[in-house]
Amino acid sequence: MNFIARNLFKAPQQRMSRLAFLRHQATFATAPQTPSFPCVDAHAARESKIVASSFNRYSQTSDTGPEPPYARPCPLSYSTYHCPNPLELTYGSTLPSFDIAYETWGTLSPSRDNVILLHTGLSASSHAASTELNTAEGWWEKFIGPGRALDTNQFFVICTNVLGGCYGSTGPSSLDLDGKPYATRFPILSLFDMVRAQFKLLDHLGVQKLYASVGSSMGGMQSLAAGWLFPDRVGKIVSISGTARSSPGSIAMRHAQRSVLMADPNWNNGFYYDQLPPHTGMKLARQIATITYRSGPEWDQRFGRKLHELNDGQSPPHTRSPTLCPDFLIETYLDHQGEQFCLKYDANSLLYVSKAMDLFDLTLPALQELRMAPATQSSPSHPPTTLQPALASRSHPPPLHYLPHFPDLVAGLRPLISIPMLVLGVQSDILFPVEQQRELVDAVRTAGNTQVSYFELGGVWGHDTFL
């Protein structure tokens, strides 16, 4: 006879007592336990550490200038050009003055004709390669130096932090005339504004014409903008993983990043410099960005579906219970990328610089709307169905049908027809797909440039292949 049957034959008082005990045991067995979220705890620990630190970091000497409240390159590792004159911006505003942080490699020739201007991606500093003042590796270390792609035995390489950035150049975290950070009082920028500021630096250095304008990602777009604005001052153009017109897909990806950042209550409409910064929004924005910078096949090769190790260092068993915090290695990688970035780059700079990327468009109507191209200039009424034989590409076939904006792009790119160009695309790039580099090449060739070289890089590293 089982326990329940035996219990039925007991006295009522005993039976009720036993049933009450069973109910108690059942309640205890099914009672919810307090969940554990290590990832949330880590976030709270970071926030507590930030709160405990001092945010008033603008009380610095005039020798070094104000530094934003985030980790920055060594202030002594870059030079700063101060332009005391106003800079008129594309969208109607004016900066009364501005600073441009820059670093150089190689030796400037007596005739100052061996200069390569290197343009950065969205969040890079001017520290593209190690120098005597800063021996840390730069973001393009493998490509700058004696005998390398940018051969410092021949060329004088200049790399700047972009206008609107936060690594020494004037941006939202810089001080306005009232002694307070610009924050979101900073004017909307275009990539053209960034390039104009760079050429003010070149004027200061006495450089009349560049040997080449070179850039990757956003830098590839700036390289095109440099040739478009100053065709007589740019000897060659190199655009790597760039585009002549930001696509709706890339705009959508950057919009998602800005949305999560601006939804962080600590963003405070951009006025956070004397209080807790929007580190949570920055972390999430960087995670979204990292997904667009790499590729699915790389994730498969590097991480697969592997789980991260437990705190004791032992490999987790396959029977381990999943959690709502990161379990997979790919999750911990994204978490790490966000953590590394969220306090190293200014949140407002991310908003302004990424917006400038979205606004970039070298089609004729877009340029005319900005009053940068003659209103009388017109586009071909119909796009060509095929490229002319002299302009046909050996690297890729022309598409069966060009997109509707193609003739406008051809017309907009005509200022570039006399400048030799090298365009590189990456087959695994999802942020700037190779179709955009192919379109650029086809458009500038159709416009009349016969000096265009195009190559596509293989590999699984996505947009970040250029690094």
C-alpha positions as CSV (number, residue, x, y, z in Angstrom):
1,M,0.0,0.0,0.0
2,N,1.5,3.4,-1.0
3,F,1.7,6.4,1.3
4,I,-1.5,8.1,0.1
5,A,-3.5,4.9,0.7
6,R,-2.0,4.4,4.1
7,N,-2.8,8.0,5.0
8,L,-6.5,7.7,4.2
9,F,-6.9,5.2,7.0
10,K,-5.4,7.5,9.7
11,A,-7.4,9.6,12.1
12,P,-8.8,12.9,10.5
13,Q,-6.5,15.0,12.7
14,Q,-3.5,13.1,11.6
15,R,-4.6,13.0,8.0
16,M,-5.1,16.8,7.9
17,S,-1.8,17.4,9.5
18,R,-0.1,15.2,6.9
19,L,-1.9,16.8,4.0
20,A,-0.9,20.2,5.3
21,F,2.7,19.0,5.4
22,L,2.5,17.8,1.8
23,R,1.1,21.1,0.7
24,H,4.0,22.9,2.4
25,Q,6.5,20.6,0.8
26,A,5.0,21.1,-2.6
27,T,5.0,24.9,-2.2
28,F,8.6,24.8,-1.1
29,A,9.6,22.6,-4.1
30,T,8.0,24.8,-6.7
31,A,8.7,28.2,-5.2
32,P,10.6,30.5,-7.7
33,Q,14.2,31.0,-6.9
34,T,15.9,34.3,-7.2
35,P,17.5,34.4,-10.7
36,S,21.1,35.4,-11.3
37,F,22.2,37.7,-14.1
38,P,26.0,38.2,-14.1
39,C,25.8,40.4,-17.2
40,V,23.4,42.8,-15.4
41,D,25.7,42.7,-12.3
42,A,28.7,43.6,-14.5
43,H,26.7,46.6,-15.9
44,A,25.8,47.8,-12.4
45,A,29.5,47.5,-11.3
46,R,30.6,49.5,-14.3
47,E,28.1,52.2,-13.6
48,S,29.1,52.4,-9.9
49,K,32.7,52.7,-10.9
50,I,31.9,55.6,-13.3
51,V,29.7,57.3,-10.6
52,A,32.6,57.1,-8.2
53,S,35.0,58.7,-10.6
54,S,35.3,62.4,-11.3
55,F,33.5,63.8,-14.4
56,N,34.9,67.3,-14.2
57,R,37.9,66.7,-16.5
58,Y,38.0,70.0,-18.3
59,S,40.2,71.7,-15.7
60,Q,43.4,71.2,-17.7
61,T,46.2,73.5,-18.5
62,S,46.2,75.5,-21.7
63,D,49.2,73.6,-22.9
64,T,47.3,70.4,-23.6
65,G,43.8,71.8,-24.2
66,P,40.5,70.4,-23.0
67,E,40.2,66.6,-23.2
68,P,36.7,64.9,-23.3
69,P,35.9,62.7,-20.3
70,Y,36.9,59.4,-22.0
71,A,40.0,57.5,-22.6
72,R,42.0,59.1,-25.4
73,P,45.3,58.7,-27.2
74,C,48.2,60.3,-25.5
75,P,47.8,64.1,-25.9
76,L,51.5,64.4,-26.8
77,S,51.3,61.8,-29.6
78,Y,49.6,64.0,-32.1
79,S,50.0,67.5,-33.5
80,T,47.2,70.0,-33.5
81,Y,46.5,72.6,-36.1
82,H,44.3,75.5,-34.9
83,C,42.4,77.4,-37.6
84,P,41.4,80.7,-36.2
85,N,39.1,81.5,-39.2
86,P,35.5,80.6,-39.5
87,L,34.6,77.4,-41.5
88,E,31.3,77.6,-43.4
89,L,29.5,74.3,-43.2
90,T,27.4,72.5,-45.8
91,Y,24.1,72.8,-44.0
92,G,24.2,76.6,-43.3
93,S,26.1,76.8,-40.0
94,T,29.5,78.2,-39.3
95,L,32.2,77.1,-36.9
96,P,34.0,80.2,-35.6
97,S,37.3,78.3,-35.4
98,F,38.4,74.6,-35.2
99,D,41.3,72.3,-34.3
100,I,42.5,69.3,-36.4
101,A,44.6,66.6,-34.7
102,Y,47.0,64.9,-37.0
103,E,50.0,62.6,-37.1
104,T,52.7,62.1,-39.8
105,W,55.1,59.5,-41.1
106,G,58.0,59.7,-43.5
107,T,59.7,62.9,-44.8
108,L,58.2,65.8,-46.6
109,S,60.0,66.3,-49.9
110,P,61.5,69.8,-50.6
111,S,58.8,70.4,-53.3
112,R,56.1,69.1,-50.9
113,D,54.7,66.8,-53.7
114,N,55.0,63.4,-52.0
115,V,52.0,63.7,-49.5
116,I,49.4,61.0,-49.0
117,L,46.4,62.1,-47.0
118,L,44.9,59.1,-45.2
119,H,41.3,59.3,-44.2
120,T,40.0,57.2,-41.2
121,G,36.9,55.2,-40.6
122,L,34.1,56.4,-38.3
123,S,35.7,56.0,-34.9
124,A,39.4,55.9,-35.6
125,S,41.9,58.4,-34.3
126,S,44.9,60.0,-36.1
127,H,47.1,57.2,-34.8
128,A,47.2,55.1,-37.9
129,A,50.7,53.7,-37.1
130,S,53.3,53.8,-34.3
131,T,55.5,56.8,-34.0
132,E,58.4,57.8,-31.7
133,L,56.0,59.7,-29.5
134,N,53.5,56.9,-29.4
135,T,55.0,53.4,-29.9
136,A,51.6,51.7,-29.6
137,E,50.4,50.0,-32.8
138,G,48.0,52.1,-34.9
139,W,44.8,51.0,-36.6
140,W,46.7,50.6,-40.0
141,E,50.0,49.5,-38.6
142,K,50.6,46.8,-41.3
143,F,50.3,49.2,-44.2
144,I,52.4,52.3,-43.2
145,G,56.2,52.2,-43.1
146,P,59.3,51.5,-45.1
147,G,58.5,49.2,-48.0
148,R,54.8,48.9,-47.1
149,A,51.8,49.9,-49.1
150,L,52.1,53.5,-47.9
151,D,55.9,53.5,-48.2
152,T,57.4,56.1,-45.9
153,N,60.7,55.8,-47.8
154,Q,58.9,57.7,-50.6
155,F,55.9,59.3,-49.1
156,F,54.9,61.7,-46.4
157,V,51.7,60.3,-44.9
158,I,49.3,62.5,-43.0
159,C,46.3,61.1,-41.0
160,T,43.9,63.3,-39.2
161,N,41.1,62.9,-36.6
162,V,38.0,64.0,-38.4
163,L,36.1,67.2,-37.6
164,G,33.4,66.2,-35.3
165,G,35.5,63.4,-33.7
166,C,36.8,63.3,-30.2
167,Y,40.5,62.4,-30.5
168,G,41.9,65.9,-30.6
169,S,39.8,67.5,-33.4
170,T,37.0,69.9,-32.7
171,G,33.7,68.0,-32.0
172,P,30.7,68.0,-29.8
173,S,32.8,67.3,-26.7
174,S,35.0,70.4,-27.4
175,L,34.5,73.7,-25.5
176,D,32.3,76.3,-27.1
177,L,33.0,80.0,-26.7
178,D,31.1,80.0,-23.4
179,G,33.6,77.5,-21.9
180,K,31.1,74.6,-21.9
181,P,31.1,71.6,-24.2
182,Y,29.2,72.1,-27.4
183,A,27.2,68.9,-26.8
184,T,24.2,68.9,-29.3
185,R,24.6,72.6,-29.9
186,F,27.3,71.4,-32.3
187,P,26.2,71.9,-35.9
188,I,25.4,69.1,-38.3
189,L,28.4,68.1,-40.4
190,S,28.9,66.6,-43.8
191,L,31.9,64.6,-45.1
192,F,32.6,67.6,-47.3
193,D,33.1,69.7,-44.2
194,M,35.5,67.2,-42.8
195,V,37.5,67.3,-46.0
196,R,37.5,71.1,-46.2
197,A,39.0,71.2,-42.7
198,Q,41.7,68.7,-43.7
199,F,42.6,70.9,-46.7
200,K,42.9,73.9,-44.4
201,L,45.6,71.8,-42.6
202,L,47.3,71.1,-46.0
203,D,47.3,74.9,-46.7
204,H,48.9,75.4,-43.3
205,L,51.6,72.8,-44.2
206,G,52.2,74.4,-47.6
207,V,51.0,71.3,-49.5
208,Q,49.4,72.4,-52.8
209,K,48.7,69.0,-54.3
210,L,48.4,65.5,-52.9
211,Y,50.2,62.6,-54.4
212,A,47.2,60.6,-53.3
213,S,44.0,60.6,-51.2
214,V,43.5,57.2,-49.5
215,G,40.8,56.0,-47.3
216,S,38.8,53.0,-46.0
217,S,35.1,52.8,-45.1
218,M,34.0,56.3,-44.3
219,G,37.6,57.3,-45.3
220,G,36.9,55.9,-48.8
221,M,34.0,58.2,-49.0
222,Q,36.1,61.1,-47.8
223,S,38.7,60.2,-50.4
224,L,36.1,60.6,-53.2
225,A,34.9,63.8,-51.6
226,A,38.5,65.2,-51.6
227,G,38.8,64.5,-55.3
228,W,35.4,66.0,-56.0
229,L,36.0,69.2,-54.0
230,F,39.6,69.7,-55.1
231,P,40.2,67.9,-58.4
232,D,43.2,70.0,-59.2
233,R,44.8,69.2,-55.8
234,V,44.4,65.4,-55.7
235,G,46.8,63.3,-57.8
236,K,45.2,59.9,-57.2
237,I,42.2,58.5,-55.3
238,V,42.1,55.2,-53.4
239,S,38.7,54.2,-52.0
240,I,38.6,50.9,-50.0
241,S,35.2,49.5,-49.0
242,G,33.6,52.9,-49.6
243,T,30.8,54.2,-51.7
244,A,29.7,57.3,-53.6
245,R,26.2,57.2,-52.1
246,S,25.2,55.9,-48.7
247,S,22.7,53.1,-49.4
248,P,19.4,52.7,-47.5
249,G,20.7,49.5,-45.9
250,S,23.8,51.1,-44.3
251,I,21.6,54.1,-43.3
252,A,19.3,51.7,-41.5
253,M,22.1,50.0,-39.7
254,R,23.5,53.3,-38.4
255,H,20.0,54.6,-37.5
256,A,19.6,51.6,-35.2
257,Q,22.9,52.4,-33.5
258,R,21.9,56.0,-33.0
259,S,18.4,55.0,-31.7
260,V,19.6,52.8,-28.9
261,L,22.2,55.4,-27.9
262,M,19.7,58.2,-27.8
263,A,17.2,56.0,-25.9
264,D,19.7,55.8,-23.0
265,P,18.4,58.2,-20.3
266,N,22.0,59.2,-19.5
267,W,22.3,60.7,-23.0
268,N,20.2,63.6,-21.8
269,N,19.7,65.2,-25.2
270,G,23.5,65.2,-25.5
271,F,24.2,67.2,-22.3
272,Y,26.0,64.5,-20.2
273,Y,29.5,65.8,-19.9
274,D,29.3,66.7,-16.2
275,Q,27.4,63.5,-15.3
276,L,27.0,59.8,-16.0
277,P,27.6,59.2,-19.7
278,P,25.3,57.0,-21.8
279,H,27.6,54.0,-21.5
280,T,24.7,51.5,-21.9
281,G,23.5,53.0,-25.2
282,M,27.1,53.2,-26.4
283,K,27.7,49.5,-25.6
284,L,24.6,48.4,-27.5
285,A,25.4,50.7,-30.4
286,R,28.8,49.1,-30.7
287,Q,27.4,45.6,-30.6
288,I,25.1,46.4,-33.5
289,A,28.0,48.0,-35.4
290,T,30.3,45.0,-34.8
291,I,27.7,42.7,-36.4
292,T,27.8,44.9,-39.5
293,Y,31.6,45.0,-39.6
294,R,32.1,41.3,-39.7
295,S,30.5,38.3,-41.5
296,G,28.5,35.2,-40.7
297,P,31.1,32.8,-42.2
298,E,33.8,34.4,-39.9
299,W,31.6,33.8,-36.9
300,D,31.2,30.2,-37.9
301,Q,35.0,29.8,-38.2
302,R,35.9,31.6,-35.1
303,F,33.1,30.7,-32.7
304,G,30.7,28.3,-34.1
305,R,28.1,27.4,-31.5
306,K,30.6,27.0,-28.8
307,L,29.7,28.0,-25.2
308,H,32.0,30.1,-23.2
309,E,33.9,28.6,-20.3
310,L,32.5,28.7,-16.7
311,N,34.1,30.9,-14.1
312,D,36.0,27.9,-12.8
313,G,37.8,27.7,-16.1
314,Q,36.4,24.3,-17.0
315,S,34.8,23.6,-20.3
316,P,31.0,23.7,-19.8
317,P,29.1,20.4,-20.3
318,H,26.5,20.2,-23.0
319,T,23.9,19.6,-20.3
320,R,24.5,23.0,-18.8
321,S,21.3,25.0,-18.2
322,P,21.1,28.0,-20.5
323,T,20.8,31.5,-19.1
324,L,19.5,34.9,-20.3
325,C,23.0,36.3,-20.1
326,P,25.7,35.4,-22.7
327,D,26.2,31.7,-23.0
328,F,27.7,31.4,-26.5
329,L,31.2,32.6,-27.4
330,I,29.8,34.9,-30.0
331,E,27.7,36.6,-27.3
332,T,30.7,37.1,-25.1
333,Y,32.7,38.5,-28.0
334,L,30.0,41.1,-28.8
335,D,29.7,41.9,-25.1
336,H,33.5,42.5,-24.9
337,Q,33.5,44.7,-28.0
338,G,30.8,46.9,-26.5
339,E,32.5,47.1,-23.1
340,Q,35.8,48.1,-24.7
341,F,34.2,50.9,-26.7
342,C,31.5,52.3,-24.6
343,L,33.8,54.7,-22.6
344,K,36.5,55.3,-25.2
345,Y,34.5,57.2,-27.8
346,D,32.3,60.2,-27.3
347,A,28.6,59.4,-27.7
348,N,27.8,62.7,-29.5
349,S,30.7,62.2,-31.9
350,L,29.2,58.8,-32.8
351,L,25.9,60.5,-33.6
352,Y,27.3,63.4,-35.6
353,V,29.9,61.4,-37.6
354,S,27.6,58.5,-38.4
355,K,24.9,61.0,-39.6
356,A,27.5,62.7,-41.9
357,M,28.0,59.2,-43.5
358,D,24.3,58.9,-44.0
359,L,24.1,62.2,-45.7
360,F,26.8,61.5,-48.2
361,D,25.5,61.4,-51.8
362,L,27.5,62.2,-55.0
363,T,24.5,62.0,-57.3
364,L,23.9,65.3,-59.2
365,P,20.5,66.1,-57.8
366,A,21.8,65.7,-54.2
367,L,24.8,68.0,-55.0
368,Q,22.5,70.5,-56.7
369,E,20.2,70.6,-53.6
370,L,23.3,71.5,-51.6
371,R,24.2,74.2,-54.2
372,M,27.5,72.4,-54.8
373,A,26.8,71.7,-58.5
374,P,25.5,74.0,-61.2
375,A,21.7,73.9,-61.4
376,T,22.0,73.9,-65.2
377,Q,23.9,70.6,-65.3
378,S,21.7,67.7,-66.3
379,S,21.9,63.9,-66.1
380,P,21.6,61.6,-69.0
381,S,17.9,60.9,-69.7
382,H,18.5,57.1,-69.7
383,P,21.2,55.0,-68.1
384,P,23.4,53.0,-70.5
385,T,22.3,49.4,-70.8
386,T,25.9,48.3,-71.2
387,L,29.3,49.9,-70.7
388,Q,31.2,51.1,-73.7
389,P,33.8,48.6,-74.8
390,A,36.6,50.9,-73.8
391,L,35.2,51.2,-70.3
392,A,34.0,47.7,-69.8
393,S,35.2,46.0,-66.6
394,R,37.4,42.9,-66.7
395,S,36.7,42.3,-63.0
396,H,33.0,42.1,-63.0
397,P,30.1,42.1,-65.6
398,P,27.8,45.1,-65.7
399,P,24.4,44.5,-64.2
400,L,21.5,43.7,-66.4
401,H,19.7,46.8,-65.2
402,Y,21.2,49.8,-63.5
403,L,19.4,51.3,-60.6
404,P,17.3,54.4,-61.3
405,H,19.8,56.8,-59.6
406,F,22.7,55.5,-61.8
407,P,22.6,58.3,-64.5
408,D,22.5,60.9,-61.7
409,L,25.5,59.3,-60.1
410,V,27.4,59.4,-63.5
411,A,26.6,63.1,-63.8
412,G,27.7,63.8,-60.2
413,L,31.0,62.0,-60.6
414,R,32.2,64.0,-63.7
415,P,34.6,66.1,-61.7
416,L,36.6,62.9,-61.0
417,I,37.1,61.9,-64.6
418,S,40.8,63.1,-64.8
419,I,42.0,61.5,-61.6
420,P,43.4,58.0,-61.6
421,M,41.5,55.8,-59.2
422,L,41.9,52.5,-57.3
423,V,38.8,51.0,-55.9
424,L,38.8,47.9,-53.6
425,G,35.7,46.0,-52.5
426,V,35.3,43.0,-50.1
427,Q,33.1,40.1,-51.2
428,S,32.0,39.3,-47.6
429,D,31.2,43.0,-46.7
430,I,27.5,43.4,-45.7
431,L,27.8,47.1,-44.6
432,F,29.3,48.3,-48.0
433,P,28.6,45.4,-50.3
434,V,30.7,45.0,-53.4
435,E,27.7,46.1,-55.5
436,Q,28.4,49.6,-54.3
437,Q,32.0,49.6,-55.3
438,R,31.1,48.1,-58.7
439,E,28.5,50.8,-59.1
440,L,31.1,53.5,-58.3
441,V,33.5,52.0,-60.8
442,D,30.9,51.7,-63.6
443,A,29.6,55.2,-63.0
444,V,33.0,56.9,-63.0
445,R,34.0,55.0,-66.1
446,T,30.8,55.8,-67.8
447,A,31.4,59.5,-66.9
448,G,34.6,59.3,-68.9
449,N,37.4,58.2,-66.5
450,T,39.6,55.6,-68.3
451,Q,42.1,55.3,-65.4
452,V,40.1,53.3,-62.9
453,S,41.4,50.0,-61.4
454,Y,39.1,47.8,-59.4
455,F,39.7,44.6,-57.4
456,E,37.6,42.5,-55.1
457,L,39.2,41.0,-52.0
458,G,38.1,37.5,-50.8
459,G,38.1,36.2,-47.2
460,V,35.5,36.0,-44.5
461,W,36.4,39.1,-42.5
462,G,33.6,41.3,-43.8
463,H,33.8,45.1,-43.8
464,D,36.8,45.1,-41.4
465,T,38.9,43.3,-44.0
466,F,40.7,46.6,-44.7
467,L,42.1,46.6,-41.2
